[in-house]
């Protein structure tokens, strides 16, 4: 999207070095004018490639987030083969939910985060320290609160006769996360490569007709706010 909107910048950046080198070569009658022109062409191409791969910060954050979501979806494939159902990219009035997963262990709201640095959870908040300087970094308290809020909103939408299934908030960390899997203040924090194993090891709460009803109720709950009917990944 960013590249399509700014397509005009790429040829402009490529032309500038060429426009500089060619007049110099022609005006100085340089013996190596061919070399100068070649340098201009190479510099122009290199500048365009650098711009192509250097989007603004907000675009880069979006791209990193999208890669995290794709990695999470790939990690969940073994569960789909075992009867779980995955709903992707759900827009709500409070923001976007990356994934909702339904299976024998219940309903899970998954938020994917792809982060640099060494990550840990302390007192229910995310703490990130840089590899180059572990004493430096930042803390984030909003991820947990947003995940809890999204899970509760989905819980409120689920309608099953005589029950209101709990929705577990899960933050999937694609990062250097030594704790691997930890739960604090109703939020589970799981390292991405451990996700399928951690969820599969949860105790079974639903099976047979009860699981079918739970999946149907979840489908109805997310469909009320999800515009894309193809965002549901059902087991084959």
Secondary structure, 3 states (H helix, E strand, C coil): CHHHHCHHHHHHHHHHHHHHHHHHHHHHCCCCHHHHHHHHHHHHHHHHHHHHCCCCHHHHHHHHHHHHHHHHHHHCHHHHCCCCEEEEEEEECCEEEEEEEEECCEEEEEEEEEEEEEEEEECCEEEEECCCCCCCEEEECHHHHHHHHHHHHHHHHCCECCECCCEEEEEEEEEEECCCEEEECCEEEEEHHHHHHHHHCCCCCCCHHHHHHHHHHHHHHHHCCCCCHHHEECCC
